[in-house]
Amino acid sequence: MDILLKVLLVIFSIGLIAVVLLQKGKSAGLSGAISGGAEHLFGKTKARGMELVLERVTVGLAVGFFILSIIVAVVMD
């Protein structure tokens, strides 16, 4: 059981890294860092297609990674 959980944790972590690297940056440079948050907050740009899929997969993998991390930490004790 312990080995299975660790293997799943490694799979989730590699998947999360891959999905984050597949996403393109919202904006570039310092000016993008300042205005990019405001655009995202007020909804001027909406994710469509592959961006939306990558965003949802990222959230799913992140939640799974954190839950598995907690479970592995509890099982190890």
SULBEL-V82317 format. One record per residue. N is the residue number from 1. PSI is psi in degrees with one decimal (* if undefined). Layout:
{{N:PSI} {N:PSI}}
This chain:
{{1:-42.7} {2:-42.7} {3:-39.7} {4:-44.4} {5:-39.5} {6:-39.0} {7:-42.8} {8:-39.1} {9:-40.9} {10:-41.4} {11:-44.6} {12:-40.9} {13:-42.1} {14:-41.1} {15:-41.5} {16:-42.8} {17:-44.2} {18:-43.1} {19:-38.4} {20:-39.2} {21:-24.6} {22:-23.4} {23:142.9} {24:156.4} {25:146.5} {26:-40.6} {27:165.5} {28:148.5} {29:180.0} {30:-38.5} {31:-33.9} {32:-32.6} {33:-33.7} {34:-48.5} {35:-20.8} {36:-39.5} {37:-38.8} {38:-40.5} {39:-40.5} {40:-37.5} {41:-43.4} {42:0.5} {43:30.1} {44:-32.8} {45:127.7} {46:137.8} {47:135.9} {48:151.3} {49:-126.1} {50:-33.4} {51:-42.4} {52:-40.8} {53:-45.4} {54:-37.5} {55:-44.0} {56:-39.1} {57:-37.7} {58:-45.3} {59:-43.6} {60:-44.7} {61:-37.0} {62:-44.3} {63:-45.2} {64:-39.7} {65:-45.2} {66:-40.6} {67:-45.0} {68:-36.8} {69:-42.8} {70:-42.6} {71:-43.6} {72:-39.7} {73:-38.3} {74:-41.3} {75:-33.5} {76:-24.8} {77:*}}
